[in-house]
């Protein structure tokens, strides 16, 4: 058997899997099936390895090569093109064939000759005959339609969302297969993705879009946003216009235009494995590869490779590597990644094609999110650990059952800070941390509040979370409703059934919308992606394994909220949510795991003092950024009358714009752009790499001077300080 003949065996098998009937020329019978692949069909330039017929009409060719030719398979493109353009024996006058393939049986490359600038792309498997029939019947191709998308209506869209959608569509016109959208948590990534999906369905003629998530909770949240979305050019909801399915089984609704699915479920479908009931509750990125049954994705004719035209990957920094990557390799679809915390792997996977970048600092300046302050709680035990003396009676507890027994230690046992709350539990340590948090919040952070602000505590384990809940209720002198655990596992009664109202969704909904609970404790469930807008305090009682994960956890507190929304759950709040507080009990903020940093650099300096420092020329980074941060917060708290007074005193510039100019004066990207512009104006050829330190310093000094100049006016300083005092008097008035 020749190498080419050996290659044809897996090609035959794959064609048959996809629904084709494979025939030799002497067995030719085009009525045998919807799709027929004929081997060695004669043309005037020689026999084509495979000629593809759909409903008796020739539509494509396959050029078969031996396995060893896989590394140079592109050289066979000329051959497949030659056969596609040749005259077929017994079919005089047939148009050139549109669908071109080159394959070794292991590798398949495909070109649609009707695309603008036809370009070959690799496929996991051959397309089904009905797919080629549908494409042949359409007046133009998907990639052609993407060239002619209408302008984006910008009403009710933030600038960052406009940039993301337009950047995505520009990338698609260039036929780039992978696109990354980097948007800060809270900036509306899902809303942006739904806006893009609506346009791809309506104007791009997409057949079906997969919205891929990595936990069931994120799938529910996405489904709710699809149901709430109203497009700008139609008064009906998205789900009234298009069918949206949240996949809960292995069957994809053939009428669904959007399918929301976890990557775990899709992996189980494509590997023909069972999915455990809790398999969608934990992020795929958190599942150890060793815990998985490592199976390869296999072709599933019920979910063919052409099932989706686009795959939107939510939180794409977490779950698209290792075994999970097979899911994305399987489908012939454009990949659109959404993330607030990209890392080098993310950039690499999306081929450095970042079409929108909107970081956390910019979102705070724009008022999309709120800034944060950091308070640290340090104890000797969390820093250094401690010792259990020999013969000391200690309480031993089973981690799963929590059953206790008392025993003496036989030897002195030293335990480190990393052992705390894992192999060793020190209840007094937990009590000290919670008491310190209570005192700080009530006396210094939110002294005007009569109720505990909504607080989220990150615990190390479920057992640790239970300890925190019990002790928190004691420290605050509150009952069960005050502090709850948000976990994937619902509470179970004596009858073995879930306790109503104690499941994760119910507790989370109450934490988000009701007065109780005031404190929620979680391990991982709401560490990423879950919105709780009224949240104002985050307490870290566990360390974090990566920068990206830590940024996601911090992101739970960044959401903006109006005064009305905040007072619904925190009645003593005055003004809109203007910040959140990160309380660090484990040193995570010092460990440099964070990309974003607090905008506040001088927490002990008053606003009045900052204004005076700027006025007398203290233009250092800390002073400029701290003043910008204070003014961003103040702008959220003032009413229209106070803001108008400040705008008048400044000569027409609003408080929010004054704050933005201060923070953006320190933006490295803007400083670099200014330095390049200055060099160009001076006739000097420069790029980012060749700019000198002196040129960058001059550009920075110019930006800072321009941002600080308005504060030279005493009238503006007085107006700002007067507005702050009036606001505080309102808060202090019973």
Beta strands, then each sheet from edge to edge (+ up, - down):
strand 1: 21-23
strand 2: 35-41
strand 3: 48-54
strand 4: 57-64
strand 5: 99-103
strand 6: 108-112
strand 7: 121-123
strand 8: 178-183
strand 9: 209-213
strand 10: 244-246
strand 11: 258-262
strand 12: 310-313
strand 13: 334-339
strand 14: 354-358
strand 15: 371-376
strand 16: 386-388
strand 17: 393-397
strand 18: 404-408
strand 19: 413-415
strand 20: 455-458
strand 21: 483-485
strand 22: 519-522
strand 23: 537-540
strand 24: 579-584
sheet 1: 1+ 2+ 3- 4+ 5+ 6- 7+
sheet 2: 10+ 11+ 9+ 12+ 13+ 8+ 14+
sheet 3: 15+ 24+ 23+ 20+ 22+ 21+
sheet 4: 16+ 19-
sheet 5: 17+ 18-
end
